[in-house]
């Protein structure tokens, strides 16, 4: 076996910063957020060492801040010494109008839509360049989906994402179309011109159909949920097997459910929603 060559000279430019130098450039709030951000769907339980590593913090700093977070209830420590997200964060999250409040307004209509289809019914909001699912109802016989409550997906590849992108700011659409557009299947939209055309169709009809963009066995039909001033605050979708060709028949039910949620949200927030110019 040939011995590896010695590393060449370092290219010109600033030397990479070590953990302590990086720590000095981050505020206390930034370090705390880095610790919380270390958790995700595949890292729900972390040791102190793992937390420090994933947050890119010195162990001593992580130990000090984790102790504060644990005392406050943002983190909890189990009998084995591992840390988990604490209930106090959930309590704070329930105060978000785009979270639990929106979910509570939507649930009766989502349940009706589920009873009519016995398929996956999902509610999502936009966060930056991604959708975040805040509620989902699914049955045993429903087609399997990869989304989950709290899960994130790119805007361009899902029905709910296409709705939120279509009704989002122009600069947002341009930023997403500038790419890169992540591919999940051979049918995922990756061409900017095609994406712009799809978004124009969503605005024209008030409905998005995402056909086999995430998996090859499922498609989703989505509609916008509007706030009091007519702004799109969320998106509702139903996900069904792609092979059954049910998309056209699902459109009226999804539209009616989304409109019902919009009226409930508008009533809770103070006024009737502005109707769409088209797609009703």
Secondary structure as UniProt FT lines:
FT   HELIX           19..24
FT   HELIX           28..37
FT   TURN            41..42
FT   HELIX           48..55
FT   HELIX           59..72
FT   STRAND          75..77
FT   TURN            79..80
FT   STRAND          83..85
FT   HELIX           87..93
FT   TURN            94..95
FT   HELIX           97..101
FT   HELIX           102..117
FT   STRAND          120..127
FT   TURN            128..129
FT   STRAND          130..137
FT   TURN            140..141
FT   TURN            149..150
FT   STRAND          152..154
FT   HELIX           155..157
FT   HELIX           159..166
FT   HELIX           170..177
FT   TURN            186..187
FT   HELIX           192..205
FT   STRAND          207..211
FT   TURN            216..217
FT   STRAND          218..226
FT   TURN            228..229
FT   STRAND          232..241
FT   HELIX           242..244
FT   HELIX           247..269
//
